[in-house]
Amino acid sequence: MSQNMIAAAYLLAAVLFILALRGLSSPTTSRRGNRFGMAGMAIAVLATLARPGNHPDGVVMILIAMAIGGSIGLVIAAKIKMTALPQLVAAFHSLVGLAAVFVAAAALNAPGAFGIADATGAIPPESRIEMTLGLAVGAITFSGSLIAFGKLQALLSGKPLQFFGQHWFNLALGLAMVATIVLFVMSGTPMFFWLTALIAVTLGFLLIMPIGGADMPVVVSMLNSYSGWAACGIGFTIQNLALIITGALVGASGAILSYIMCKGMNRSIINVLLGGFGSDNAAAGPAGVAGDRTVKSGAAEDAAFILKNASKVIIVPGYGMAVAQAQHALREMTDVLKREGVEVKFAIHPVAGRMPGHMNVLLAEANVSYDDVFELEQINPEFSAADVVYVIGANDVTNPAAKTDPTSAIYGMPILEVDKARTVLFVKRSMASGYAGVDNELFFRPNTMMLFGDAKKMTEEIVAALER
């Protein structure tokens, strides 16, 4: 295949990637967007394998590696639960970062194989810049994503992990990394290359460790952006147009999504990039301590009676719904209520769950109509007119402390204003705090009834009571 045909194939792949991002922006077109993305990647891979000068043995090795990796991916995709998607995404981000590190290391070891060596066999300064930038961002993405995976998988505490002078130490590491990059660009000495990698890996750990669990959706989005920029930088190193375009698209879209989510949480995008948000507020009180406050609890029959006599119900799904796999029971409850003439809507917070769009995916899996699903800005004005709000595991995003308690770790985060409804039915296993470690004031409001138990079982019992 000629170079012109390769370039044309890469351009077609880039167009398909852009169409994929466009399609993924809406639930109604997401399947088509995925197909565009798959087609674009297939074209890009085939064009890369067909590039002039490729050694047959190298192509065979690539095909073998693709077969092994593809098989592992198929097994993971077949076995993964919807609740584990956030940590899966974080783990995949770490692999993208690690791949960038490996490619940069390979280019350092054999620059001629990548076409970046000059007449003397040395790597020119401009290529050193591209290599080390891709290396640094890739290494930060790798280690940061491992920490995100550990927090999401509950292998690490979801609370911010801090130490005295943390920000100054991170700043010193950042300056040291810039210095090693400059020294490598100027001298080409491999020692500075590996020092950059070591510092970047350490910095990735330290940037994500102080971020609390409630901010994990933004972290996943941010690491997605980092992985894209790492791929883009390495694309320049190996002179691969498709990788440059794809990396830039992922990096830019991830950065835009991070900014949108920061606005949704009232966070600073600068603090996100520096790994310092979610850690400056005072620590929350002990989880599940009610003190002398009273809690009103009820059973499925009580909830069914209230729901059946309502004219407008808003359902707020959260991570508890995902853990219990209650979305299908919730859809069934919605169908029963609609047959009774009840208006039913779903309210989605931008950071509900553990990654952007987590709740939307689960509801779509249960065939909940897209027309019934509303974002925070759309639905918040309607809570005051709702007879019942059915909260199923959405703890932090419904906590009034975000508006009333300046010492709270979630203070300033926009919430779903469910407390304004006439009655709030809150499904939860216990009085324990949410992922942010903050007690929910909503539990103690006079218009709240707690429904203690497994979210799926409780919802199924309510459906049974509604149908009696």
N, C-alpha and C positions, 0 to 999 in steps of 0.2 A: 504494500500500500504506500502511495507517495505521500510526501510531507503535506501537500495541499489537501489530500483526502483525509489525512489524520487531523489537520486543523479544522476541516469542515465537520468531521465527526465530533470533535471536541466542542465545536460551536453548537451543534445540534444537541449534544448532551447538556450543555449549559442552559439552552433554552428550555429543555425538559425539566431541569432542576428548578428553574424559575417558575415554571408552570406548576411544579410539585409544591413549592412553597405557597403559591397562590391557592392551590386546591386545599392545602392543609389549614388554611386560615378559616375555614368554615366546616362544621360537621357534615353538612349536606354534600360537600365536594371532596371530603377527605380521602375517600377510597380512590377516586380518580387521581387525586394528588399523589397518593402512594404509587399508583401504577406509573404515572409520569416519572417519578423518582427512580423506580426500579428500571424502567426502560432507559433512562438517561445513564444510570450507572452501568448497565449492561453494555451500552454503546461505548462509554468511556473505557471500560475494561478491555473490550475487544479491540478498540483503536490502539490502546497502549500495547497490547500483545502483538499487534500487526505493525508496529513502528519499524522503519528500516534500520537495519543494523542489529536487531535483536538476535542474540545467539540462541539456537534451538534448545540447547541444554537449559539455558536460563528460562525460556518459556515453559519448558516441561516442569522445572522446579516451581515456577509460579503457579502452574495449574495444579500441581500436587498440594501446594500450600493452600490454594483456594478450596480444593476439595476437602481438606482436613478442617479448615476454618468454617467452611460452609456446613459441613456435617455437624460440627459442634453447635453452630448457630441454630440449625434446624431442631436439634434435640432440646436446646434451651428454650426456643420459641414454643415448642410443643408442650413443654412441662411447666413453663413459667405461669404463675398465678397473676391475675390482674393486680392484686395488692402488692406484688413484688416488682411491678414495672419501674417505679422510681429508682430503686437500688440497682436494677438491671441497667437502666439508662446511665446511672452514675458509673457503674462498672465498665460499660462500653466507652464512656468518655475517657476513662483512665487508659483503656487500650489505644484509643486514638492518640492520646498524649505520648504514650510509650512508643507507638509506631513512629511518631515524629522524632523522638530521641534516637531511635535505632537508625532511621534513615540519615539523620545528621551525622551519626557516628560512622555509618558506612561511607558517606561522602568524604568524611575526614580521612578514613583509612584508604580509600581508593578513588580519589577525585577524578582520575581519568575515565573511570567507568561511567561517571555521571556527566562527562563532558565539561567539567568546570576547571580543569587543570590548564595552566598557561604553558608556554613553550618549555619552561624549566621543570614542569611537573608539579609546581606549587599551586596552591589555591589563591586566586586573586582576592584582594580586599573586599570587593563588593559581594563575592560569594561567601566570604567569611561572615559578613554582616547577616546575610540571609540565613546561613546555617545556625549561627548562635541565637538569633531571634527565634527561629523555629524551635531550636533546642530548649531555650529558656521557657517559652510559653508551653511547649509540650511537657517539659518536666514538671512545671507548676500544675498543669492540668492533670498529669498522672497522679501525683501525690495528693493533690487536693481532692480529686475524685475518689481516691481510696478512703479518705476520711469521711467524705459525704456518704459513701457506701456503708461504712462502718456505723455511722449515726442512723442512717435509714434502716439498716438491718438490725439495729439495737445491739450491735457488738460494742459500740461506744455510747457513752451517755449523750443524750440529746441536749443537755445543758451546755452553755458556753464554758469552755475550759480556758482559763486565763492565768496569767502570771504577772508579777510586778514588772513594769517597764516593757511590756509586750510590744506596744506600738513603736517605741524607740528602737527596740531590737529588730523588729521587722524592717524599719526604715534603714537601719545599718546594713542588714542583709541585702536589701534592695540596692543600696549604693554599692555594696561590694560586688553584687552581680553585674551591675553596669560597668564597674571597673574591670572585671575579668573579661567582659565582652570586648571592651575597648582594647585591652591588652592583647587579646587573641586576634582581633582585627588588625592591629598594628604589627604584631610579631609572627602570627601563625603558629605559635607554640602550642602543642596539644595539651600541655598541662593546664593552660588557662581555659581551654574548651571543657575539660573535665571538671575543673573548679566551678565553672558556670553551671554545669549540670548538677553538681552536688548542692550548690547554694540554692538553685531553683527548686530542687526536690524538697529541701528543708523549708523553703519559703512557702511552697504549696501546702505542706502540713500545717504550718503556723498561721496561714491565712484562713483556713477553714475550721481549725480547731475551736477558735473563740466564737463561732457562729452558732446560735441556739437552734433548737429543733424547729421552732415556729417559722424560721426563716429558710428552711431547707428548700422549698420550691424555688426561691430566688437563686439559691446556690446552684441548684441543678441547671437552671437557665443560664447562669453566669458561666458555669463550667462548659456548657454546650458552646457558648460563644468562644471561650478559650480554645476548645478543641478545634474549632473552625479556623481561628487565626494561626494555630500551630500548623495545621495542614496547609494553609495558604503560604506560610513562610517556607515550609519544606518544598512546596510546589515551585517556588522561585529557585531553590537550590538545585532541584533535579530538572528544572526547565520543563515542567509539565503544565500546560495551559489549563487542562481540565481540573487539576488539583488546585491550582491558583483560584480559578473561578468558584469551584465548589466550596473551598475553604472560606473564601471571602463572603459567599452567600450565607453559609452557616454562621460565620463569625458576626456578620452584620445583623442577621435576623435574631440571633441569640442575644446580642447586645440590646436591640430594640425591645425584645420581649422582657429582658431584665429591667430595662428602664420603665416599661409599662407596669410591671409587677411591683417595682419599688414605689411607684406612685400609688399603687393599690394598697401598699402597706405603710405609706407615709415614711419611707426610708430614703436616704440619700444615695444616689448612684455612686458617688465618690467613695462613701463608706463601704459600699458593696465591693467595689474594686480593690479596696485596701483591706478587706476582710475584717472590718471593725464594727459592723452593725450588729444589732441584737445583743450587745454585750455591755452597754454603758448604763443601763438602768439598774435600779436596785433589784436584788434577788426577790423572787416571789416567796410567799409564805409556804408552809408545808402543805403538801398535796392532801386534799381530802379532809382538812380540819374545818369543821363547821362551827366550832365554838358553841355559843348559846343560840345560834340561829336555827330556825326550824325549816324543815324541808317537807313539802307535801308530795307524797308518792301515791301511785295508783296502779291499777291492773289493766290488762288488755280490754276487759269489758267496759271499764270506765272511759278509756280512750275511744273505744268504738262508739259509745253513746255520744260523746262530745263531738266526734268527727261527723257522725250521721246527722246531727242537728246543726251543723255549720253550713253556711252558704259559700264561704270562700276559705280554702285551705292552701297554705304555702308550705312546701316540703323543703327542708334544708339538709342535704346529704353531706357527710363528712367522712373522715378516714375510718370511723367506726363502722359505717356502712360497707366500706371496702373490705375490712377485715372479716366481717361476718358474711360477706357475699350476699347482702340483703337486697340488691338492686332489683332482682326479679320479683321478690315478694312485695317490694315497694311499688313496682309497676302494676302488680295485681291489685294492690290496695287502691291505687289511683284509678284503675278501671272500675272498681266497685263504687267508689265515691262519685265518679262521673255519671254512672248509671243512676245514681240517686239524685242527680241534678246539682251536685256540688262542683263549684269552680276550683280546679286544682292547678297550681303552678309550682315550678321548682326554682329555687334560688341558689345560685352558685357563686361562692366567693372566689376571687382570683387565685388565692393560695390554698384553697381547700384541698385536702389530701397531702401528698408528698411531692407532687410535681405539677407543672402547669397543665391544665386540662384533664387531670386525673378523674375528677368526678364526671366530666362530660363523656369520657370514654366508657366509664362504667354504666352510665345511664343509656348511652347509645347501644351498649351490649344487650341491655334489657329491653330494647325497642321503645324507650320513652320518646315521645314525639319531640323533635327539636323546637316546635312551636311552643311547647310548655316550659322550656328551659330559659331562664333569664339571669343576666349578670347582675352584680351588686348595684350598679348605678341605676339600672332599669327597675329593679324590684324593691329597693329600699323604701321608696315613697308609698308602696302598697301594703307594708306591714301593718300600719295603723288601721287599715280597713279590713284586715284579715280576722276572721273569727278564730281560726286555729293555725298555729305554726307547728309543724311536726319536725323536730330536729332529731336527726338520726346520726349521732356520733360526731357532729361538727362542734367541737368544743371552743377552741381559741377564737375562731372567726365569728362567734356569737357572743363573746364575753364583753359585757358592758364596761368592765374595768379598763378596756382600751380607750374609753371616753372619760371615765370618772376618776381613775387612780394614776396620778403622775409618777408614782413609784413602780408601777407595774412594768414588767418586761415587754408587754405588748402595747404600752400606752402610745397613742397616736395612730395606731393601725386602724384603718377604716373597717368597720364590722358590718355584718348583716344585722339590722336593727330589729331583731325578732322580739325584743322585750316590749315593743310597742303594740303587739298583737293582743287580742282579748284573752286568749289562752295559749300557752306554750306547752306542748307535750315534748319532753326531752328524753330520748331513749339512750340509756347508758348502762354499762355494767355496774358501775360503782360511782362514788363521789370523788374519785381520783381526778386530779387536774389533767389538763390536756398536755400535748407534746411540749408546749412552752414551759410547763411546770407552774402554771398560774391557776389558782382557784377561780372558778367561774361564778361570778356574782349572780348570774341568771338562775342558778339552782335555787336560790333563796328568795326569789321574787314571789310575791303573793299570787301572780297569775301563771306560775310555772308548776306543772305536775311532772314529777320524775317517774319514768317507766324503767325500772331496773331490770336488766336481763340482756341476753344476747339479742342483737338488733334484728337478725333474721327471724328468730323464733318469736320475738315480741310482735313483729310486723305480721307474721303469719297468724298469730293468735288474734290480732286485731281484725284481720281479713275474715277469719272464721266467725268472729263475733258480729261483724258487719253483715254477713250473709245469713245470719240466723233470723 
